[in-house]
Amino acid sequence: MLDSSFIMELNNVDSPVQVRINVRCKSSLFGTSEFIYSSVLNESALFMQQPEEEDRLSALTDDILLSIITRIDLITAARTSVLSTRWRLLPWLLPELNIDVKDFLPVPHPDPIDANDMHDAMVTLTKAVRSFFDKPRRESTLTNLQLKIYSITTFSSDIGPLVCGAIDSGLLKDLDLAILDETKPRDCDDPHMLRLANDTDHFFNAYPSVFHCLTRLSLHNVCFYKLDMHHLLFDRCTQLKYLRLFHCDAGRGFLSKIDAPNSELRVLDLDTCCFGRLELVCLPKLEKLHWDTWESEDAPLSFDSVPSLRELHLANGPELHQNVIKLSELLRGTMGIHTLTLDFMGENLWMQPEMKELSSAFSKLRMLSILGIFIEFDLIWTTALLEAAPSVEILQIQVYDHLCDIDGQVRLRSFPERRSPQWEMDCRGSKNLLLRELQIIWFKPLKQQLAFTRAMLERAPNLQKIILRDESCEACDDLGQPPPCSCAERLFPESKDEQERVVRRITDGAIFSGQVIFEDRKKL
């Protein structure tokens, strides 16, 4: 049975009057079955059993009950455990746990989140971790623990021993740890980020057993300027398969090298990080790299030995101090990329015009996504990238059209004036014979988009599917304003007549037997 104090803490987080579980689960004994269970809970029902409900639950086998409970969040699982004696011990039989400090915040919580609320959430989370690792109850090994905590120094001495004890006793196999910080990047100063770095370093030094099973790690707002980042993240985290750094800093002019031939790292995710230059000397098992927004003036990274790299995502809105880069030089050292995403975030292109120079890096490319192209820009320049990638099967183009875009005068303080790409290309006679699918996201029947789509029909004779998709932006919707130009060209074609008109304009004079699909995400 759950500690009554723990249950009361969970109820104070959010007290719905109804909990509904509607789960389709697979039972190893009975095949596929569907279990629908509804119960109205009130304060007294949390500690009172209903005979009819008891009988209904008792009829189910443990594997079905476990299948149900794995599909609901921790708080709901804890609450429903009091409905039946059959449920009471099930949380300690779960093979995986997801304990997220944000689940213990009051609902709705203010923005920014109050420090007292974060403190109280960590108090409840600590009780939850202690309860789930209680040895008399926990008999089976926990294969994976996803733990998201706030970087509050006073709780390190509570969480650390609990996790280390579970690791040392063999109760925990893999740990997915995220150390969160609610401070917005614009509000972060150096002392704050250095303090978080010291807290993180102290936590790992105090509880070294964590390194033995740490397979995923996420850090927020950490400055590595005074720490040995390589030693902490790659020499000591020997089992790490996934690493995410959000708004982390190693110094604008600092060269960071990762040389880890024994690393297990598969995924490296960098978001708004400041590394003067990141050199991947050796990461033999790295499969995916995602870098969203860099601060360096020139190319943010280089590759040496990354033989397993298959997926690369680069996103940046170049600011005034940043130079355009040669993509071919950045990709030197990569030979097996099959999925490439280039995101310009509605700003000018951050790459120089290139075609044949990219042939080597693009030789195995199967999916190419070019995102964040400002709506007034021409799209034909993207065919230069196709010239270097004859093996591409799926091309995704995303247009950037946001009413919520920052004010022009404010924007020019950080970003240069937008200029449509002017690339001189000679693609005469060139074909992409393997291209079978074209996607245009945030489609509008503008001249440049229609011309580009017609050009793709000529370039890709085996094209089977064209997907024209509209998207929604919550920030834009909140403005409640019409598009800058209310003419039909700035609106997604919704009616059947409008869509047929677009199809005729695209396919006029072209031989195309494939599908043109319109997807209005605003209606989903």
Secondary structure, DSSP 8 states (H G I E B T S, - for coil): ---HHHHHHHHHH---SEEEEEEEEEETTTEEEEEEEEEE--TGGGG---HHHHHHHHTS-HHHHHHHHTTS-HHHHHHHGGG-HHHHTGGGG-SEEEEEGGGGS-SS--SS--HHHHHHHHHHHHHHHHHHT-TTT--S-EEEEEEEEE--HHHHHHHHHHHHHHHHTT-EEEEEEEEE----GGG--HHHHHHHHHHHHHHHHH-TTHHHHEEEEEEES-B-TTS-HHIIIIIS-TT--EEEEES-EEEEEEEEEEE-TT----EEEEEEEEEEEEEEEE-TT--EEEEEEE--SS--EEEEE-TT--EEEEE----TT---B-HHHHTTT-----EEEEE-TTS--SB---SGGGTTTTTT--EEEEEEEETTS-SGGGHHHHHT-TT--EEEEEEE--TTS--HHHHTTTS------------TT---TT--EEEEET----HHHHHHHHHHHHH-TT--EEEEEE---HHHHHHT---SS-SGGGS---SHHHHHHHHHHHHTT----SEEEEEEGGG-
